[in-house]
């Protein structure tokens, strides 16, 4: 099910993700993906954190790790 795309919904989603300690750029990316793909998008904060930390330990910089972790959730992959 897709959510109604509106600035208010986007901001609420991004705020929710940041309140769960997701970095702001990744939270914004996750909010955009949820609005685009609907409820089928994996939004597990624990899963994001696991993939993000793994990518950081592999040498990816902070920004790249954030974006790749969100993409991993979108695709439902085990990791990058």
Buried (B, 14 or more C-beta within 10 A) or exposed (E): EEBEEEEEBBEEBBEBBBEEEBBEBBBBBBBBBBBEEEEEBBBEBEBBBBBBEBBBEEEBEEEEBBBBBBBBBBEEEEEB
